[in-house]
């Protein structure tokens, strides 16, 4: 930001998310940014050597309880960021599913399990997805063991291990079995005709979402339990249970079971007759909402020890027990969701559940890849040399794959070179570091003046549709050694273009770390930051861009003299546009309590026409945040601009007041990520 602002501008560090529990009860007790890179972990960004432009479905993440930040895992995104591999044989499927690295595994044909009943032991950080409707697993399934996490099983048909006898104790062959796993998303699958269960969620498996699946023609559809502990949190929505006799699901000792918009259907005069539908057992607390039950016997039942709340369900041609009772829980305490009308559920679920043609498709056109290695083993030794080698007006994506190392240089991607990805090829975002130490008040080597704030950037991205992934961008300007310098703004990363993605990066500095602008005041400039860290102390997330920081960590940092004081956000949003949205993220840092403010309003050069906007929602705030989180800047009152919070938690969160505006539910519905990004899906 320009030097007309006050010097007292500081940046913060991000906080790890707390383990387990509701959004409303989350605290800032998780891991902070450091050697282990906090809650994401060193291996959160997989080996990026095989760099291509990811299809949109790769970036889709779970909703429901699988989206909740807990147990050191930030939602469920599977193998996103790892290599995308296509498999057609059992040997290849087992090779990648059991590997230690993250992978997106595309099943592009029918794979027959051998021996029959084989269940592949899936490792953490995997997406296994069918290629359109072609991905089929026949005669076996998948097993997720104790501690396995961050797994997506999607768009597959898993079928036909049935050995001739229903309820067959000699052939315990499931489609999907989970024993003590967490953060699993089972979505858009067709599961049918297995020897035992279609899905078994056992032994405290938690943070599980099961959505838009067809569970058909089986004796045991979906069993949950096999534990005396009441700890599991599970969401089950938009599934079609069709011709399944029992466990639809049977839910034993589940702390929070949220079932909504499911369609349970038992055809008359068929060979399979349901014995019951949704069943709450033991210590389960269950909420069943806007589901549709057709032809079932005992559609909703509970034990005397379980709590079951029903709302808005439809029952057609059902008979027998239909029960509720006790106090359960409010799912919106844990995550946001939208209910479909129960009357619409049969048509929506029939048409939408099961494998879809648009999921799992991989473009055959690979991006051009340029390799950078400072030791000379790549084509280029510097990142800028690779950028310079790309022709002006390149029509398709070019990936600059940067091998691990510290690259002390500045990098500028000019506006006339779009579709560029700079991607670290190490196992961690900390393996590849681009760093420099310019500041706004420093004089340029050619004596043409000072750098100014944007000119101080270590990396400047000025081209549309460009991305940074799996690396660290740093400005290490030494404020303590340069106290006489007028202009301590020191940008690590500047974006000045539209459709910019920062995925799995660390952006670190002190004052003005991350500057997000547009190419010109009248041009759009959308930026999407995810699975990342931003570190600083003064106005360190700022600019006029329409920017989303989603599922990331904002880490507060002490100032050069060891004091704690600063501001996170300094938007300079043009009137009529969206500003900076921080969503589902965490604020942390080793700083004093009540020493930082969420932000202040920046009117560059006293411009009265701008209308700064910042919204912080569904995030965890550390005790460092002041009770009055917003403040004025440059003589402009923040109350005349657009600043608000919604559903934040943690010791730094606070109730609505004149000094702490909160969005209403109606206002929040129009301030979602999709409202910021419009017709662009990163």
GISUL-V641042 format. One record per backbone hydrogen bond with DSSP energy under -1.0 kcal/mol. CO is the residue of the C=O (numbers start at 0). NH is the residue of the N-H. E is the energy in kcal/mol with one decimal. If there is no record, write none. Layout:
# GISUL-V641042
co,nh,e
CO,NH,E
CO,NH,E
This chain:
# GISUL-V641042
co,nh,e
1,4,-1.4
6,8,-2.9
9,537,-4.5
9,566,-2.4
10,556,-2.7
11,535,-1.5
12,554,-1.4
12,555,-3.8
12,587,-1.5
13,32,-1.1
15,29,-1.1
21,24,-1.1
22,25,-1.1
33,36,-1.6
36,40,-1.1
40,43,-1.7
48,50,-1.5
54,57,-1.3
55,58,-1.2
56,59,-1.1
63,66,-1.9
64,67,-1.4
69,72,-2.7
72,69,-2.0
72,74,-1.2
75,61,-1.8
76,79,-1.6
78,81,-2.9
82,103,-2.3
84,105,-3.2
86,107,-2.5
88,92,-2.2
89,93,-2.6
90,94,-2.1
91,95,-2.2
92,96,-2.4
93,97,-1.7
96,122,-2.9
102,126,-2.2
103,84,-2.8
104,128,-2.9
105,86,-3.0
106,130,-2.6
108,135,-2.1
110,137,-2.5
114,117,-1.9
117,140,-2.1
119,121,-1.2
119,142,-3.2
124,102,-1.2
125,151,-2.6
126,104,-3.8
127,153,-2.8
128,106,-3.0
129,131,-1.1
130,133,-2.2
134,156,-2.0
135,110,-3.0
136,158,-2.5
137,112,-3.0
138,116,-4.3
140,119,-2.4
141,176,-2.5
142,121,-2.0
143,178,-2.9
144,147,-1.9
147,181,-2.3
148,124,-2.0
149,125,-1.3
150,184,-2.4
151,127,-3.0
152,186,-2.2
153,129,-1.9
155,189,-2.8
156,136,-3.4
157,191,-2.0
158,138,-2.9
170,172,-2.2
172,195,-2.2
174,141,-2.2
175,199,-2.6
176,143,-2.6
177,201,-3.4
179,146,-2.8
180,205,-1.9
182,150,-1.8
183,208,-2.3
184,152,-2.5
185,210,-2.6
186,154,-2.0
188,213,-3.0
189,157,-2.6
190,215,-2.5
191,159,-1.2
192,161,-1.7
196,174,-1.6
197,175,-1.4
198,222,-2.2
199,177,-2.7
200,224,-2.2
201,179,-2.1
201,204,-1.0
205,182,-1.5
206,183,-1.5
207,234,-2.8
208,185,-2.7
209,236,-2.2
210,187,-1.8
211,353,-2.5
212,239,-3.0
213,190,-3.2
214,241,-2.6
215,192,-1.1
216,192,-1.3
217,244,-1.7
218,245,-2.5
219,197,-1.5
220,198,-2.0
221,249,-1.8
222,200,-3.0
223,251,-2.5
224,202,-1.6
231,255,-2.0
232,206,-1.1
232,207,-1.7
233,257,-2.7
234,209,-2.6
235,259,-2.1
236,211,-1.6
238,262,-3.0
239,214,-2.8
240,264,-3.1
241,216,-1.7
242,217,-1.5
244,274,-3.3
244,275,-1.0
245,220,-2.6
246,221,-3.3
248,278,-2.1
249,223,-2.4
250,280,-3.2
253,284,-2.0
255,233,-2.9
256,286,-2.6
257,235,-2.9
258,288,-2.8
259,237,-1.4
261,291,-2.8
262,240,-2.4
263,293,-2.8
264,242,-2.1
276,247,-1.1
277,300,-2.7
278,250,-2.6
279,302,-2.3
280,252,-1.5
280,283,-2.0
283,306,-2.7
284,256,-2.5
285,308,-2.6
286,258,-3.2
287,310,-2.3
288,260,-2.1
290,313,-2.6
291,263,-2.7
292,315,-3.0
293,265,-2.4
295,318,-1.9
297,276,-2.3
298,277,-2.1
299,322,-2.9
300,279,-2.1
306,285,-2.7
307,324,-3.3
308,287,-2.8
310,289,-2.4
313,292,-3.0
315,294,-2.8
318,297,-3.3
320,299,-1.1
324,307,-3.0
329,332,-2.2
330,333,-2.2
330,334,-1.7
332,23,-1.1
340,343,-1.4
341,344,-1.3
343,347,-2.3
344,348,-3.1
345,349,-2.4
346,350,-1.8
347,351,-1.9
348,352,-2.7
355,358,-1.1
358,131,-2.4
367,398,-3.7
369,400,-2.5
370,379,-2.0
371,402,-3.1
372,375,-1.8
379,372,-2.8
381,385,-1.2
382,386,-2.1
383,387,-2.8
384,388,-1.2
386,389,-1.2
390,393,-1.2
396,367,-1.6
397,420,-2.5
398,369,-3.1
399,422,-2.7
400,371,-2.8
401,424,-2.7
404,432,-2.6
406,408,-1.3
406,434,-2.0
410,459,-2.9
412,461,-2.3
413,416,-1.6
415,392,-3.4
418,397,-2.4
419,466,-2.6
420,399,-3.9
421,468,-2.2
422,401,-2.7
427,430,-1.4
430,404,-2.3
431,471,-2.8
432,406,-3.6
433,473,-2.5
435,475,-2.0
438,441,-1.4
439,451,-2.6
441,450,-2.1
443,446,-2.0
448,443,-3.2
452,455,-1.4
453,456,-1.5
457,410,-2.8
458,493,-2.7
459,412,-3.0
460,495,-2.8
463,418,-1.9
465,500,-1.9
466,421,-2.5
467,502,-2.6
468,423,-2.2
470,505,-1.9
471,433,-2.8
472,507,-2.3
473,435,-1.4
476,478,-1.0
478,481,-1.4
481,484,-1.4
486,440,-2.5
488,439,-3.1
490,457,-1.1
491,458,-2.1
492,514,-2.4
493,460,-3.3
494,516,-3.6
497,464,-2.3
499,527,-2.9
500,467,-2.2
501,529,-2.6
502,469,-1.4
504,532,-2.5
505,472,-3.1
506,534,-2.8
507,474,-2.0
509,536,-3.0
509,537,-1.3
510,489,-2.4
512,491,-2.0
512,492,-2.1
513,541,-2.2
514,494,-2.4
515,544,-2.3
519,522,-2.1
524,545,-2.3
525,499,-2.4
526,547,-2.6
527,501,-2.7
528,549,-3.4
529,503,-2.2
531,552,-2.7
532,506,-2.3
533,554,-2.5
534,508,-1.2
535,556,-2.0
536,10,-9.9
536,566,-1.0
537,511,-2.4
539,513,-2.4
540,569,-2.2
541,515,-3.1
542,571,-2.0
545,526,-2.0
546,580,-2.9
547,528,-3.2
548,582,-2.9
549,530,-1.0
551,585,-1.9
552,533,-2.1
553,587,-2.4
554,12,-6.6
554,535,-1.8
558,561,-2.4
562,558,-2.8
565,596,-2.2
566,539,-1.0
567,540,-1.9
568,599,-2.3
569,542,-1.7
570,601,-2.1
572,610,-3.3
573,576,-1.6
578,546,-2.4
579,614,-2.3
580,548,-3.0
581,616,-2.9
582,550,-2.1
584,619,-2.5
585,553,-3.4
587,555,-3.3
588,590,-1.8
594,565,-1.1
595,625,-2.4
596,567,-1.7
597,568,-2.8
598,630,-1.5
602,605,-2.4
603,606,-1.4
611,641,-2.8
612,579,-2.0
613,643,-1.9
614,581,-3.0
615,645,-1.6
616,583,-1.5
618,648,-2.8
619,586,-2.9
620,651,-2.7
621,624,-1.6
622,593,-2.6
623,594,-1.1
623,595,-2.7
628,597,-1.1
628,598,-1.6
632,635,-1.7
635,632,-1.4
636,639,-1.4
637,640,-1.7
641,613,-2.4
643,615,-2.0
644,662,-2.8
645,617,-2.9
648,620,-3.1
649,652,-1.8
656,659,-1.7
659,656,-1.6
660,644,-1.5
663,667,-2.8
664,668,-1.7
666,669,-1.3
667,670,-1.7
671,675,-1.2
672,676,-2.3
673,677,-1.9
676,679,-1.6
